[in-house]
Amino acid sequence: MESRLTKSRSFPEDVRTYVGRMAQFTRIDWQVYFLWSGLMFGLLCAVTGFIVFGWWNGVVFPGYVWNVPLGTFIFLVAISVDTIGHRTVYSEALRSGEDLVHHITIAAGISSVLLLCLAYHWPSFFMIPAYSMTLLSVFYSVIDEAMHWGRYMKGNSDRVEMWSHFFIFVGHSIQMFAWVYWFNQGYPGVKETLALMGY
């Protein structure tokens, strides 16, 4: 069985076809798309704004800290592409169980970020839950990838979706590994930036 996009065309043509499916969006699709992308855009703005504010006012952050907004940006761009296929041509295929895996992964991912933030004030309590949810978000991401490859091999996916998932995994890994390492190092730069903000 052939995939939904043919390999005889160039990759940019496949991307245009894939993104063009936004024309098929219903009102609900647009709402889901902007809620999901908007959530990640909000996280990107919050993290980047915090770090840039501190840096602009003389706070020295370790170089690895900048990987948090970098990973978040990569993740945001990738899900903005991936979600188009999920809401259109592959929506039926996701109902076989992949959609549930997505929801579990998202829940674990959001929880890991919130717990890492709470761990700044209460590290001894929130450290283990933060580690656990971070690992679970990666674990379910791997399950999600396996399900995607199963669809691809059956011709029910395409290379645009597969590449978008690769960059989702790249972005998420960079973001979370950097964030966890930042926490493990005692969140250098955070105290000074909060003081500048009046906290």
N, C-alpha and C positions, 0 to 999 in steps of 0.2 A: 504494500500500500504506500502511495506517495504522501509526503507531508503536505500540509495546507499551502506552503509556499514552495515553489519549484526552485531547484538549485541551478537551473539553466539561466536564471536572471542574476544580475549582480546583487551583492548584498545591500547596497544603498536602495536599489529598487524594491527589494524585499522589505526593507525598513519603511519605505514610503507606503507600501501596501498595508503593512502591519499597523502603522500609526493612522493611516486613512480610515481604519475601522472605527475610529472615534465618531465618524458620521453615523454609525449605527447605534450610538448610545441613546438609551432612554433617559428619562428624568432621574430615575433611581440610579442608573449607571453613573450619571454625572455626579449625583450626590455622594455615592460611594467613592468615586474617583477623587473628588475634591476633599472628602473627609480623610481618606487614607493618605493621599499626597500632602494635604494640608497639615496633618498631624506631624509628618516627618519634616515638612518645611518649618513648622513651628519649633521643633526640636533643633533643627539646624540653626535657625535664627537665635534661639536662646543660648545654645552652647557657643556659637561663634561670637555672638554679641558679648557674652560674659568674658571670654578669653581676650577678645580684641579690646574691650574696655579696660581690662587690667593691664594688658600690654601697652596700650596707648598712654596709660598713666604711670608707666615705669615698672610694672610688675614683670619679673623675669620668669617665664614658664619654661620648663624643660622642653626640648624639641619634640619629644614624643607626644606631648599634649595636643599639638596641632593635628595629629592623626585622628582625633575624635571628630572634629568638624569635617575633615577630609573624608573619612569613612562614611559619615552621615550624608555628605553630598553625593558620593558615589551611589549609596543605597537609595537616596531619593530619586536620582535620575533613572536608575535601573527599575525601581518599582513603578515609576511613572510610565515607562514603556510596557513593562510586563502586565500591568493591570488592564491595559487595553485589550489584550488577547483574552484575559480571564473574564472580562465582562462581555465579550462578544463571541468569537468563533469557538473558544474552548470552554465556555461556561457550562455546557452540558457534561463534558468530560470530567470537570472538577467535582461534580456531584457524587461521583463514585467513592469519594473519601478524601480526595485531595483538598477540597474546600475546608473540611474539618481540620486537617493538618495545618492549613494556613492559619486558621483561627487560633489553634493551640500555639503555633510558633509566634504569632503576633502577641498573644497574651503573655507568653514567656518573655518575649523581647521587651515589651513595655514594662513588665514587672521588674526585669533586670535593671533597667535604667532608673526607675523610681527607687529601687532598693539601693543602688549604688549612690544615689543622691542622699538618701536617708542615712547611709553608712558614714557620711561625712561627720555627722553629729554623734551617731551611736554606732561606731565601727564594730565593737565587740558583739553586739546583738545582730546587726544587719549583714555582717560579713558573710556568714554561711548561707542565708537565704539569697543574697546577691550572687554569690558564686553558683549556687544551685540553679537559679533561674537563668543565669548566663549560659551555663552548660546545657540546660534543657533547651534553650532557644537554638543553640548550635545543633544539638542532637535532632530536634525536629526539623531543622533546616536540611539536615542530611537525608532524613526520611522523605522530605518534600522533593529533594533533588532526585532521589531514586524513583519516585513516582513520575517525575517529569521525564526521566530517561525512558521509563517504560512506555509512556505515551509517545515519545519521539520515535522509538523503535517501531511502533505500530502505525506511524504516519499521522498521529493525531497531535502533532506539535510541529514546530518549525525552528530554524536556526536563530531567528530573531528572539523568540521566546527563550531558547536555550542560552543564548549569549546574555540576555537580560538577567537570567537566573544566575549565571556565572558572576556577573557584576553585583548582583544582590548579595551573593555570598562573600565576595571580595569586600564590599563596602561594610557589611555587617561585621566581618572578622576584624577589619582594621579599626572600626569604631569601638567595638567591645573589648578587644585585646588591649587597645591603648587606654580605654577607660578603666579597666580592671587594674592595669599596671599603675596608672595614675593614683588610684585608690591605695594600692599596695605600698606606694611610695609616700603616702601620707597627704595626698592632694596638694603638692607644692604649688603655691601661687593663689590658691583659693582663699585662704585666710586674708591675705593682703588685698585681694580684689574685693572681698566682702566688706572689708574695713573702708575701702574707698567708696563703696556704695552706701555706707552708713549702717552696716550690720555688725 
